[in-house]
């Protein structure tokens, strides 16, 4: 059992529900937010405070869960690590590769762990694909498509930090499609190249709300990603064409792996082979935040392998950096990116 402090009562309410689903693993001890009334609405039996320093000084807190606006993530993570806490941090982890590398160095120096939040990875759909890959039925991926087609009207940006470079730190590529883009290294390995075109077409904001990306994976697979915040509904969808089958995810915007995915066999793989693996998969994997939190608990117990790692978080920031670099240069950008890249310190204009 580990005691958790949730910092930020916005998205933090969904984290609270995730921890509540795992009462054998976690207790939320404290909710911290400058708006203590909002914090109290979600806190239940947990204490409520607006004093982050007091949270860090509490010796009973094992994990600090950062659910703050993006521009506050880096320093809050550093402070928590230096206070001897493990850290969970909402997306985007940080705002530059320099900050990501500084966070990695601090985690190593303190002996604490940082777990970025990519809850899309968890659920029966993702478990099905991993099982078929492990069984050797997937083979190479040839090509695929990703869709992040969401609806964000002007009212969404009434919160003052949203839609700004200073507060949100980026647009749809950073704050919305970052989840489905995390599927790429999770299932297909490293990204080798990205060619990006970005636009602001839906709302009067500083950052992009539409994107068209052409992505080449290290193994040669070609992926296209379409992103907009001007859809009439909210849809997240992935289709991947492997040698052995084509897979299409569920379309739920915020938990696309919570339900089974559709797998269509491609000769010489048979549907019977696919169905046999899926039938033996066992109980459905915990989706969304409970799945994320269960995996990080196992990692803290020395039984890792399914958790989102700090290196995964760095890869997500590297990809976003490459997207902004490509869009501004009007040319493809090759990954990985090192400290000599022009946007290593920041992609902010």
C-alpha positions as CSV (number, residue, x, y, z in Angstrom):
1,X,0.0,0.0,0.0
2,X,1.4,3.4,-1.0
3,X,0.2,6.9,0.0
4,X,-0.4,9.3,-2.8
5,X,-0.7,13.1,-3.0
6,X,-2.6,14.4,-6.0
7,X,-1.4,17.9,-7.1
8,X,-4.1,19.6,-9.1
9,X,-7.8,18.9,-8.9
10,X,-8.7,19.3,-12.6
11,X,-7.6,16.1,-14.4
12,X,-6.7,15.0,-10.9
13,X,-10.3,14.0,-10.4
14,X,-9.9,11.2,-13.0
15,X,-6.7,10.1,-11.3
16,X,-8.6,9.9,-8.0
17,X,-11.1,7.5,-9.6
18,X,-8.2,5.4,-10.9
19,X,-6.6,5.1,-7.5
20,X,-10.0,4.3,-5.9
21,X,-10.3,1.3,-8.3
22,X,-7.1,-0.1,-6.7
23,X,-7.7,0.1,-2.9
24,X,-5.3,-2.7,-2.2
25,X,-2.4,-0.8,-3.8
26,X,-3.0,3.0,-3.1
27,X,-4.5,5.4,-0.7
28,X,-4.9,9.0,-1.7
29,X,-3.7,10.8,1.4
30,X,-3.8,14.5,0.2
31,X,-5.3,16.6,-2.6
32,X,-3.4,19.8,-3.2
33,X,-4.8,22.7,-5.2
34,X,-4.8,26.5,-4.9
35,X,-8.6,26.2,-5.2
36,X,-9.3,24.2,-2.0
37,X,-13.0,24.2,-2.6
38,X,-12.5,22.4,-5.9
39,X,-10.1,20.0,-4.2
40,X,-12.6,19.3,-1.5
41,X,-15.2,18.2,-4.1
42,X,-13.0,15.3,-5.1
43,X,-11.0,14.6,-2.0
44,X,-13.4,12.2,-0.1
45,X,-11.5,11.1,3.0
46,X,-8.2,12.7,1.8
47,X,-6.8,15.9,3.4
48,X,-7.1,19.1,1.4
49,X,-4.3,21.7,1.2
50,X,-3.0,24.5,-1.0
51,X,0.6,24.1,0.3
52,X,2.7,22.0,-2.0
53,X,5.8,22.4,0.2
54,X,3.8,20.8,3.1
55,X,2.9,17.9,0.9
56,X,6.6,17.4,0.0
57,X,7.5,17.5,3.7
58,X,5.0,14.8,4.7
59,X,7.0,11.6,5.3
60,X,4.0,9.4,4.8
61,X,3.6,10.5,1.1
62,X,5.3,7.9,-1.2
63,X,4.1,9.2,-4.6
64,X,3.4,12.7,-5.8
65,X,1.0,12.8,-8.7
66,X,1.4,16.0,-10.8
67,X,-1.8,17.1,-12.5
68,X,-0.9,20.7,-13.1
69,X,-0.9,22.9,-16.2
70,X,2.1,21.9,-18.5
71,X,4.3,24.9,-17.7
72,X,4.4,23.8,-14.1
73,X,5.4,20.1,-14.6
74,X,9.1,20.3,-14.7
75,X,9.8,22.2,-11.5
76,X,7.1,20.3,-9.6
77,X,8.7,17.0,-10.7
78,X,12.2,18.1,-9.7
79,X,10.9,19.3,-6.3
80,X,9.1,16.1,-5.6
81,X,12.1,13.9,-6.6
82,X,14.5,16.0,-4.4
83,X,12.0,15.5,-1.5
84,X,12.4,11.8,-1.9
85,X,9.1,11.0,-3.6
86,X,8.3,8.9,-6.6
87,X,6.5,10.9,-9.3
88,X,3.5,10.5,-11.6
89,X,3.2,13.3,-14.2
90,X,0.5,14.1,-16.6
91,X,1.2,14.8,-20.2
92,X,3.2,16.5,-21.6
93,X,5.9,15.4,-19.2
94,X,8.0,18.6,-19.7
95,X,8.4,21.3,-22.3
96,X,11.8,20.5,-23.9
97,X,14.4,17.8,-24.4
98,X,16.7,19.7,-22.1
99,X,14.1,19.5,-19.3
100,X,13.6,15.8,-20.0
101,X,17.3,15.1,-19.7
102,X,17.5,17.1,-16.5
103,X,14.6,15.2,-15.1
104,X,16.3,11.9,-16.0
105,X,19.5,13.0,-14.3
106,X,17.6,14.1,-11.1
107,X,15.7,10.8,-11.0
108,X,19.0,8.9,-11.2
109,X,20.6,11.0,-8.6
110,X,17.7,10.7,-6.1
111,X,17.0,7.0,-6.8
112,X,13.3,7.8,-7.3
113,X,11.2,7.0,-10.3
114,X,9.1,9.1,-12.6
115,X,6.1,7.7,-14.4
116,X,4.6,9.7,-17.3
117,X,0.9,9.4,-17.9
118,X,0.0,7.5,-21.1
119,X,-3.2,5.7,-20.1
120,X,-4.2,4.8,-23.7
121,X,-1.7,1.9,-23.5
122,X,-3.9,0.0,-21.0
123,X,-6.9,-2.2,-21.6
124,X,-8.0,-5.3,-23.5
125,X,-7.4,-3.9,-27.0
126,X,-3.8,-3.1,-26.4
127,X,-3.3,-6.4,-24.5
128,X,-4.7,-8.3,-27.6
129,X,-2.2,-6.7,-29.9
130,X,0.7,-7.3,-27.6
131,X,-0.3,-11.0,-27.3
132,X,-0.5,-11.5,-31.0
133,X,2.9,-9.8,-31.5
134,X,4.4,-12.1,-28.8
135,X,2.8,-15.1,-30.5
136,X,4.7,-14.2,-33.7
137,X,1.5,-13.7,-35.7
138,X,2.0,-10.0,-36.5
139,X,5.2,-9.9,-38.5
140,X,6.3,-6.6,-40.0
141,X,4.1,-3.6,-40.0
142,X,3.7,-2.2,-43.5
143,X,1.7,1.0,-42.9
144,X,-0.9,2.5,-40.7
145,X,-3.1,5.5,-39.9
146,X,-3.8,7.4,-36.7
147,X,-6.7,9.7,-36.2
148,X,-7.2,12.2,-33.4
149,X,-10.4,13.9,-34.4
150,X,-11.8,15.8,-31.5
151,X,-14.2,18.7,-30.9
152,X,-12.8,21.6,-28.9
153,X,-15.1,24.7,-29.2
154,X,-14.1,28.2,-28.1
155,X,-15.5,27.6,-24.6
156,X,-12.7,25.1,-24.0
157,X,-10.1,27.9,-24.2
158,X,-11.8,30.1,-21.6
159,X,-9.3,28.6,-19.1
160,X,-6.6,31.3,-19.5
161,X,-3.6,29.0,-19.9
162,X,-5.1,26.9,-22.7
163,X,-4.3,27.7,-26.3
164,X,-1.2,29.7,-25.4
165,X,2.5,28.9,-25.8
166,X,3.3,30.2,-22.3
167,X,0.7,28.1,-20.5
168,X,-0.3,25.0,-22.6
169,X,3.2,25.0,-24.3
170,X,1.8,23.7,-27.6
171,X,-1.4,22.7,-29.4
172,X,-3.2,19.6,-30.6
173,X,0.1,17.7,-31.3
174,X,1.3,18.3,-27.7
175,X,-1.8,18.2,-25.7
176,X,-4.2,15.9,-27.5
177,X,-2.6,13.6,-30.1
178,X,0.4,12.9,-27.8
179,X,-1.5,9.9,-26.5
180,X,-2.1,8.1,-29.8
181,X,1.4,8.9,-31.0
182,X,2.7,7.1,-27.9
183,X,1.2,3.9,-29.5
184,X,3.9,4.0,-32.1
185,X,7.0,3.3,-29.9
186,X,4.8,1.1,-27.7
187,X,3.9,-1.3,-30.5
188,X,6.2,-0.5,-33.4
189,X,9.5,0.6,-31.9
190,X,11.4,3.9,-32.6
191,X,10.3,6.6,-34.9
192,X,13.0,7.4,-37.5
193,X,11.5,10.4,-39.4
194,X,8.6,12.8,-39.3
195,X,7.3,15.3,-41.8
196,X,4.7,17.7,-40.3
197,X,2.3,20.3,-41.5
198,X,0.5,22.3,-38.8
199,X,-2.3,24.9,-38.9
200,X,-4.6,26.9,-36.6
201,X,-8.0,26.7,-38.3
202,X,-10.7,26.0,-35.6
203,X,-10.2,28.5,-32.8
204,X,-8.5,31.9,-32.4
205,X,-5.6,30.6,-30.3
206,X,-1.8,30.8,-30.5
207,X,-1.1,27.2,-31.0
208,X,-2.0,24.6,-33.7
209,X,-5.3,22.8,-33.7
210,X,-4.9,20.8,-36.9
211,X,-2.0,18.6,-38.1
212,X,-1.0,16.3,-40.9
213,X,2.0,14.1,-40.2
214,X,3.9,11.6,-42.3
215,X,5.9,9.2,-40.1
216,X,8.6,6.6,-41.0
217,X,9.4,4.0,-38.3
218,X,12.9,2.7,-37.8
219,X,11.8,-0.6,-39.4
220,X,10.4,1.1,-42.5
221,X,6.7,1.2,-41.6
222,X,4.9,4.2,-43.0
223,X,2.3,5.9,-40.7
224,X,0.1,8.9,-41.4
225,X,-1.5,10.9,-38.5
226,X,-4.4,13.2,-38.9
227,X,-5.2,15.6,-36.1
228,X,-7.9,18.2,-35.7
229,X,-9.9,19.8,-32.9
230,X,-12.7,20.7,-35.3
231,X,-14.5,17.4,-35.6
232,X,-18.2,17.1,-35.0
233,X,-17.5,14.3,-32.5
234,X,-14.6,12.9,-30.6
235,X,-12.8,10.0,-32.2
236,X,-9.5,8.3,-31.6
237,X,-8.7,5.5,-34.1
238,X,-5.6,3.5,-35.1
239,X,-5.3,1.1,-38.0
240,X,-2.1,-0.9,-38.5
241,X,-1.5,-3.2,-41.5
242,X,0.9,-6.1,-40.4
243,X,2.1,-9.0,-42.5
244,X,-0.3,-11.3,-40.5
245,X,-3.3,-9.2,-39.9
246,X,-4.9,-5.7,-40.0
247,X,-5.9,-4.3,-36.6
248,X,-8.3,-1.4,-36.0
249,X,-8.7,0.0,-32.5
250,X,-11.9,1.0,-30.8
251,X,-12.9,4.6,-31.5
252,X,-13.4,5.8,-28.0
253,X,-11.6,9.2,-27.8
254,X,-10.0,8.9,-24.3
255,X,-9.8,5.1,-23.7
256,X,-9.5,3.4,-27.1
257,X,-8.0,0.2,-25.6
258,X,-10.8,-0.3,-23.1
259,X,-12.8,-2.5,-25.5
260,X,-11.6,-5.3,-27.8
261,X,-10.0,-4.4,-31.1
262,X,-10.8,-5.8,-34.5
263,X,-8.3,-8.2,-36.0
264,X,-8.6,-9.4,-39.6
265,X,-6.2,-12.2,-40.7
266,X,-4.1,-11.9,-43.7
267,X,-2.8,-15.1,-45.4
268,X,-0.9,-17.2,-44.5
269,X,-2.0,-16.3,-41.0
270,X,-5.5,-17.6,-40.4
271,X,-8.4,-16.1,-38.3
272,X,-8.4,-19.3,-36.3
273,X,-4.8,-18.7,-35.2
274,X,-5.6,-15.2,-34.2
275,X,-8.8,-16.2,-32.3
276,X,-6.9,-19.0,-30.4
277,X,-4.4,-16.4,-29.0
278,X,-7.2,-14.0,-28.1
279,X,-9.3,-16.7,-26.5
280,X,-6.3,-17.7,-24.2
281,X,-5.7,-14.1,-23.2
282,X,-7.5,-14.5,-19.9
283,X,-9.3,-11.8,-17.9
284,X,-9.6,-8.4,-19.5
285,X,-6.7,-6.1,-18.6
286,X,-7.5,-3.1,-16.5
287,X,-8.1,-0.1,-18.8
288,X,-7.1,3.5,-18.6
289,X,-5.8,5.0,-15.3
290,X,-6.3,1.8,-13.2
291,X,-4.2,-0.1,-15.7
292,X,-1.5,2.6,-15.7
293,X,-1.4,2.7,-11.9
294,X,-1.4,-1.0,-11.5
295,X,1.6,-1.3,-13.8
296,X,3.6,1.4,-12.0
297,X,2.9,-0.3,-8.6
298,X,4.3,-3.5,-10.0
299,X,7.4,-1.6,-11.2
300,X,7.9,-0.1,-7.8
301,X,7.7,-3.7,-6.4
302,X,10.5,-4.8,-8.8
303,X,8.1,-6.5,-11.2
304,X,8.3,-4.0,-14.0
305,X,7.8,-4.4,-17.8
306,X,4.4,-2.9,-18.5
307,X,4.8,0.5,-16.9
308,X,5.3,3.8,-18.8
309,X,9.0,4.7,-18.2
310,X,10.8,8.0,-18.0
311,X,12.5,7.2,-21.2
312,X,9.0,6.7,-22.8
313,X,8.3,10.2,-21.7
314,X,11.5,11.5,-23.2
315,X,10.6,9.8,-26.5
316,X,7.2,11.6,-26.5
317,X,8.9,15.0,-26.0
318,X,11.5,14.1,-28.7
319,X,8.7,13.3,-31.2
320,X,6.9,16.6,-30.4
321,X,10.2,18.5,-30.8
322,X,10.7,16.9,-34.2
323,X,7.1,17.8,-35.3
324,X,7.6,21.4,-34.5
325,X,11.0,21.5,-36.1
326,X,9.7,19.9,-39.3
327,X,6.7,22.2,-39.5
328,X,8.8,25.3,-39.2
329,X,11.5,24.1,-41.7
330,X,9.0,22.6,-44.2
331,X,11.2,19.5,-44.3
332,X,11.4,16.0,-42.8
333,X,13.3,15.7,-39.5
334,X,15.3,12.6,-38.6
335,X,15.3,11.1,-35.1
336,X,16.8,10.6,-32.6
337,X,17.5,14.2,-31.6
338,X,20.5,15.1,-29.5
339,X,21.7,18.1,-27.5
340,X,23.0,19.7,-30.7
341,X,19.5,20.0,-32.2
342,X,18.3,23.7,-32.6
343,X,15.1,23.0,-30.6
344,X,16.8,21.0,-27.8
345,X,16.4,23.8,-25.3
346,X,12.8,24.6,-26.3
347,X,10.3,24.5,-29.2
348,X,8.5,27.6,-27.8
349,X,8.6,30.5,-30.3
